[in-house]
Amino acid sequence: MDNEKHFSSLLPMVALRGLVVFPGMFIHFDVGRQKSIAAVTKAMGSASREVFLVAQKDIKVEEPVKKDLYTVGVIATVSQILKISGRENGPVRVAVEGLRRARLVDVISDRHTLSAVIEEIPEKSSRGITQSYIEALVRRTKDLFSEYSDVAPQMPSDISSTVLGENNTGKLADFIAGNIMLEYQDRQFILENLSPVKRLEDVCVLLEREIELLGLEAMIQDKVQSRIDENQREYYLHEQLNAINEELGNTEENEIEGFRNKIFDMKAPDEVKQKLFKSCARLEKYSPQSPEAAVERNYIETCISLPWGIYTKDNLNLGHARKVLDDDHYGLEKVKKRIIELLAVRSISPDITGQIICLSGPPGVGKTSVARSIARAMGRKYVRISLGGVKDEAEIRGHRKTYIGSMPGRIIDAVQKAGSSNPLILLDEVDKLSADYKGDPTSALLEVLDPEQNNSFRDHYIELPFDLSKVLFITTANIRDNIPAPLQDRMEIIELGSYTHEEKFHIAKNHLVKKQMAKHGLKGTDLRITDEALHAIIDGYTREAGVRKLEQQIAAVCRKAAVNKADGGKKLTVKPTNLYELLGSVKYKPDDMILANQVGAVNGLAWTSVGGEMLTVECAVLDGSGKLELTGSLGSVMQESAKAAISCIRARKAKLNIDPDFYKTKDIHLHFPEGAVPKDGPSAGVTITTALLSALSQTEVRGDVAMTGEITLRGRVLPIGGLREKSMAAYRSGVKKVIIPADNMSDLDEVDSAVKSNVEFVPASSVETVWNEAFANDGWLVKAEKPAPESKHIPEKRKGSRTGITQ
């Protein structure tokens, strides 16, 4: 047979997808592709009714070519064609019977059908193989098939009988391969094997593999079925128990079952679910009226109400965020820029954590309201936690559930109120936390605000790990230095400074007036506040870093307008001329003496928790015995600065136009106005020194000059803090020149642009430079030899504007 000549022929061809047909195999299958339908129709109409069936390598290919087909197929006769739909070109069902193997030589494709140039393949002879081996192989194959039939689902009996009655190796291999569960690639492998004995050996290998796989599947099915039976048994028992409890009127069991259902549906980790299931089991054992049952019930309800795995989707549209922030607040460019950066990073890396922002600044500058706007811009739930006066660690971490009246801490409570695991939580007044014998709440916040730890935060009450890493924490503070250093280290601090007059005007006109008019039910036909009136209110009725008092004054005007409307009056127009009738007399009048040249009076700059302030240091030199009198509620550091100032002047008495023995024959009295307000700090050193020299030399000091800086015995001027707030105070007071330490020149980047445009900043590294700029003439020197001037910051000839806020 091996030397038999091969003859080529041309037959219609059908490319099979996921199907392999063997010689002697009768099978029917569906044909859907038009070319395949045309091929079987053409074969049906021929005299031999023969068609070539060959499998595709990739079943996804719709228009196969030769490279997409296996090289060995089967010549089959078409027995029947049935239409399985009413459509003209719909799919058909074809019945065929395999005849013999053939090799694909070429594929001929036209518009309507596929044809194949094929050559028949004879089987190889079994020379060299004994008949005994063949009989043993056939017997082993039949035994394996019997084992396969025992484990295979629903194996037809006629197939088993056909296998037992067949002794031809080639036909037996083809029949078994065509009737057991095999992948079409394995069947193609058997089809391409032309040696009957080798083919049967390969079938034995496949049978052993399938027997092993079917055994494993049966074992897995048994395990699954046993679990299903167990769950069904529990279900039936629970249903019976519920029916009994319902008849008895016992609602406790129904409640516990409801807890279990909710726990099962939670998106919490398995650790959480297992602990809550155990709590439900304990609750079942307690009497419904016992205190332990109430404690356990409250605990389970609290844990179930937490938003385990529930997240809101962030709105990362930068244009939307900018619009929301600009609509709610005037300016605050530094904060807005940081939020836009945060959203941009989240849009690129959604899983980023560890971005905790602290807004630090005076009261009324919009720290709390800007956090609410950030939540609205991001589409997150907003929860505010006020930490002012909190001194118990349990306020943050919660109380142990064993105590009567115990509850979760404020962090878990805020997440519970938000209803999502990624809200924006505002920790307000974080600088006003305190500690006592009950613990230190700032230490508890270290874990909450640490990105490396808060992904498994454990509240003392729930005693379960809760993920806070997706929460956006924003904190606020008035005094940054009051925040402990470890807590500061975990936050990115953004400083919010005081507002300028122009900023307050824009905030009032664009936001505060509209807000208060809407709050008081007023319309544009009821009240109008002129721009001049707003300027007058800002200058005469408020003096603050923020706009809170300004809003209160506008609210007072709205109340007067409401009374006027209720009385049937006409539209109220607020002008500077009628402010006295509406708000009373002016509270803050300009002090002309501050900007006038005086002897022994110098304008100093101070930092307070509500912004910067300008205060005048007064010095009087009297006949006496060298006593030093300090008044104005001065702290120890400021008293030491006064003593250092006297020693500094004494060291330079030879160059100064003063009495050399003033420290023996004169009494010196230094006074700081507003004596009821405590004052301390070293930054008044240059101010005290200048006031003392002015009084001793009877030389006038320029009233349009203010100064700040620490003084040393050698006359060096050392850097200070709070330059931004101090410079704002000088700007508000109308000062034109501010003397600052030379080392603070780099801090001018933080100073508001409006201040730098209207105030000249003079750097000073020595006290002589300060005196040279501060005195109106050279009367303080023995000789009129001025020291060389240092580089100055000349104000730009433009009008600046800073940030503002409203809500």
Buried (B, 14 or more C-beta within 10 A) or exposed (E): EEEEEEEEBEBBBBBBBEBBBBBBBEBEBEBEBEBBBBBBBBBBEEEEBBBBBBBBEEEEBEEBEEEBBBEBBBBBBBEEBEEEEEEEEEBBEBBBBBBEBBBBBEBEBEEEBBBBBBEBBBBBEBEEBEEEEBEEBBEBBBEBBEBBBEBBEEBEEEBBEBBEEBEBBBBBBBBBBBBBEBEBEBBBBBBBBBBBBBBBBBBBEBBEEBBEEBEEEEEEEEEEEEEEEEEEEEEEEEEEBBEEBEEEEBEBBEBBBEBBEBBEEBEBBEEBBEBBBEBBEEBEEBEEEEEEBBBBBBBBEBBBEBBBEEEBEBBBBBEBBBEBBEBBBBBBEBBBEBBBEBBEEBEEEEEEBEBBBBBBBBBBBBBBBBBBBBBBBBBBBBBBBBBEEBBBBBBBBBBEBEEEEBBBBBBBBBBBEBBBBBBBBBBBBBBBBBBEEEBBBBBBBBBBBBBEBBBEBBBBBBEBBBBBBBBBBBBBBBBBEEBBEEBBEBBEBBBBBBBBEBBBBBBBBBBBBEBBBEEBEBEEEBBBBEEEBBBBBBBBBBBBBBBBBBBEBBBBBBBBBBEBBEEEEEEBEBEBEEBEEBBEEBEEEEEEEBBEBBBBBBBBBBBBBBBBBBBBBBBBBEEEEEEEEBEBBBEEBBBEBBEBBBEBBBEBBEEBBBBEEBBEEBBBBBBBEEEEEEBBBBBBBBBBBBBBBBBBBEBBBBBBBBBBBBBBEEBBBBBBBBBBBBBBBBBBBBBBBBBBBBBBBEBBEEBBBBBBBBBBBBBBBBBBBBBBBBBBEBBBBEEEEEEEEBEBBEBEEEEBBBBBBBB
